[in-house]
Amino acid sequence: MIRSESFNNDTITILVLRFSEFLVSEEFAGLVGAWVQAGISVEFERVGPEGHLPAKMRMNELLEEAVAARDLREMQKMFAWSLAHIDQSHTWERDETEFYSALA
């Protein structure tokens, strides 16, 4: 899922629900590379365990050299590394939001 985080700044958040072939495709690397080159902030986001906030990782600095070199393979390695890093080492923060409805 791809969404704009805010219309007041140039940030695109890519919510990665599962690892797929598309994430390591040349088309995806080219799309993300074009955003990075244009100065648009790109973030990968992963959904945490139930009751926890999602985790985000800004990708621009990680991809700068690979984008400048037009190295799609290096970009794909960084995609895989960043998702693995979130999944294996992120400390998930509990979501303390209290939900209520005026309709009930």
N, C-alpha and C positions, 0 to 999 in steps of 0.2 A: 504494500500500500504506500503510495506517495502522497504527501500532503504539504501544503504551505503552513508553516507553524504560525506565522504572523504576516499580515500584509503591510505592517509598518517597517519591517526589515526583510532583507532578502535571505530567508532561511527555508530550506526544503528539508523535511524530515521524511526519511524512508523507514517505515515500520516493517521490520523483517519478522514475519511470523514463523517462517521455516526456511531452511536453506534449500535452494532450488537451482536448477540448471541456469535459469535466467540470471541469477546473481553472478555467475562466472561467464556470462556471455559477452562477446565483444560489443553488442548493442548496449547493454547496461553500462559497461565500462566507458563507452563513448559518451553516453548520456551524462553520467556523473562527472566525467572529465570535462565536458563542455560547461557544466554548471560551475565547477571549481575554477576553470579558466576564466569564466565571466565574473568571478568574484562573489558568487552566490554561496552562502554557507550551506553545507550539506551535513546532515546528521543521520547516523544510523540509530534506530531505536529498537529495543527488544522489550517484550512484555515480561514482567516479573511473575513470581508466584502469586497466587490469589491473595489479595489483601495488601499487595505491595505496589509501589510506584514503578513505572517503566524506567529503563536505563537508556541514556543517550550517549553517543560518542560523536564528537565533531570530527569530520573526516578530512577537512581541507588541508591542514598541516601535514597529515599523514600521507596525503596523495600528491602534494605539491611537486616533488621531484619526478615522480612517475608521469604525471600529467605533462610537465614541461618536456620530458623525454619521449612522450607519446608511447609509453611502455605499458600496454594493456595487461600483460602478464603480471607485472609488478603491482598494478592497480588491483587485479583480481586477488593477488596474495594478501594485499592490505585489507581487502573486503573480508576475506576468510579470517585473517588474524584478528581484526577488530571484533567480529561476531564471536569468535572463540574466547577472546579476552573478556568480553561482557559476560558470556555464559559461564566461564570458569572462575573469574576472579572478582566480579562485581559484588559489592555488599548491598543487598537489596534493602531499601528503606520502606518501612511500613507506611501505608496510606491511612492516615488518621481522619480522613474526611468523614463527617457524619452525614448520612443521607436522610433526607426527609422530603415529604411531599405535602403541599397544601391541599391536594386533592383527596387524600385519605382521611 
